[in-house]
């Protein structure tokens, strides 16, 4: 897993604190499977969410997580507390 702390260079930094993506060294099919497993777990744990850009446009301050698959990204975005729980489960 690759974790990036968001700063002003990143889209969504006003809403989310981190994003996680599967390790680049894995095969793409494995990365997709891992991403989907993470997303299912997030949906079950934190509740429904949506694409990062949609959540930003809706100004959804209550969303604890979101995802980004545009341009072949496999990223899950998290607020601080949600990321802590995600990291405990998957790291």
N, C-alpha and C positions, 0 to 999 in steps of 0.2 A: 504494500500500500504506500502510495505517495501522498503526503499531507502538505497542504500549502496554507499558511496563515494569510488571510486577505489583508491588503492594505489599499491605499487610494488608487493604485494601478489596476485593481481588479474590479470588474463589474459585480455589483451586488455587495460591495464592502460595507454599505450602510445598513444592510439587512442581515448579513451572515458574517461569521468570523473565520471559518475554515472551509476548504473543500478537500475531498479525498478522491483519489482515482486509483484504479488497480495498477499494480507494478508494471512498468513498461517492458520488463524483461520477459513477461509471460506471453504466450501466444494470444492472438486477438480473440479467438473463440473462448479461451479461458477467461480473458478479461471481461468479455461480455457476460459470461455466466456468473462471474464474481459480482459484477455490477448489478445484475438482476437480483441476485441473492441479497445484496446489501439493500437494494431499493425495496424489495418485499419486506425485509426486516424493519426498515424505517417506517414503511406504511403501517405495519402492524404495531409498532412501538410508539410512534409519534403521531400517527393519524395521517389522513390524506394531505397531499401537497400537490405541486405541479412543477412545470418547467421554471427554471430560475427567472427568465425574463417575464413570464406571465405573472409570477408572484411579485416581482418588482413593479410591473405596471399596475397591478391591483393594490399596490402599497400594503401588502399583507404582512403586517407587523407580528401577527400571531403564528405564522408559519415557522416551525422549528427546523425545517429542512426543505430542500428543493433539489432538482437535478438539472443537468445540462448535457444534452446529447448532440447539440449542434456542432457541425464541422468535425464529426467523429469523436467528440469529447465523451468521456465516460466519467462525469464528475457528479459527486453528491456534495451539496452545500449545507452547512450546519451553523446554527447559532451555538454559542459557547457551551451551554448545558447539554444540548443534544449531542454535540461532538464528543463530550466527555463520556457519555454513555455508549456512543458508537465505538469509540476507541477501546473502551473496556471490553466490549463484545468481540471486536474484529481484529484488534492489533495483537 
